[in-house]
Amino acid sequence: MSKVILQGYIVVPDVDLIIIESELVIHKKLTKEEIGCLQFEVSQDPNNANRYNVYEVFIDQHAFDIHQLRVKHSNWGKVTINVERHYQITDK
């Protein structure tokens, strides 16, 4: 099976920056605890406070799909409803 890699960034509206920063701590913790998560990094861009760079690696498509489902039904999924997502997903 191939690893799944998601990389890119999100753009957070000004109005959502505080809640995103707060919820990101929990989101990172929960994701890193998921079975099949090999790497998970989300960090605020040093040159643009509204941009968060994202890099995720999951052991396979199934682990990635489970992650996506959990996120969809999580508080992170709710607070990021207005976020612009710019991702590239590949498998290796």
C-alpha positions in Angstrom: 0.0 0.0 0.0 1.1 3.6 -0.7 1.5 6.4 1.8 -0.8 9.3 1.3 0.7 12.8 1.5 -1.3 16.0 1.7 0.6 19.2 1.4 -0.4 22.8 0.8 -1.9 25.5 2.9 -5.1 27.0 4.3 -6.1 30.7 4.3 -8.0 31.7 7.4 -10.3 34.8 7.4 -9.3 37.5 10.0 -12.5 36.9 12.0 -11.6 33.2 12.5 -7.9 33.5 13.4 -8.4 33.4 17.2 -10.6 30.3 17.2 -8.5 28.5 14.6 -5.3 29.0 16.7 -7.1 27.8 19.8 -8.6 24.7 18.1 -5.5 23.9 16.2 -3.8 22.7 19.4 -6.5 20.0 19.9 -6.7 19.2 16.2 -2.9 18.5 16.1 -3.1 16.3 19.3 -6.0 14.2 18.1 -4.6 13.7 14.6 -1.1 12.7 15.8 -2.8 10.1 18.0 -4.6 8.5 15.0 -3.5 5.1 13.9 -1.8 5.5 10.6 -0.7 9.1 11.0 3.0 9.2 10.3 3.5 13.0 10.2 1.2 16.0 10.8 2.4 19.6 10.7 0.3 22.7 10.6 2.1 26.0 11.2 1.3 29.6 10.7 3.3 31.2 7.9 5.8 33.7 9.3 5.1 36.1 6.5 1.3 35.9 6.4 -0.8 35.5 9.6 -3.8 34.3 7.6 -1.9 31.4 6.0 -1.2 28.0 7.7 1.1 25.6 5.9 0.0 22.0 6.1 1.9 18.7 5.6 0.4 15.4 6.4 1.6 11.8 5.9 -0.6 8.8 6.5 0.4 5.1 6.2 -2.2 4.4 3.5 -5.5 5.6 1.9 -7.6 3.9 4.5 -5.9 5.8 7.4 -6.2 9.0 5.5 -9.9 8.4 4.8 -10.5 7.7 8.5 -8.7 10.9 9.4 -10.9 12.9 6.9 -14.1 11.4 8.4 -13.0 12.2 11.9 -12.2 15.8 10.9 -15.5 16.3 9.1 -17.4 15.5 12.4 -15.0 17.3 14.8 -15.0 20.8 16.2 -12.1 21.6 13.9 -14.3 20.7 10.9 -16.9 23.2 12.2 -14.6 26.1 13.0 -12.8 25.8 9.7 -15.9 26.0 7.5 -14.8 29.4 6.1 -11.2 28.4 5.5 -9.9 28.3 2.0 -8.0 25.0 1.4 -5.2 24.7 -1.2 -4.0 21.1 -1.1 -2.2 18.6 -3.2 -2.7 15.0 -2.3 -0.3 12.3 -3.6 0.5 8.7 -2.9 4.0 7.2 -2.7 
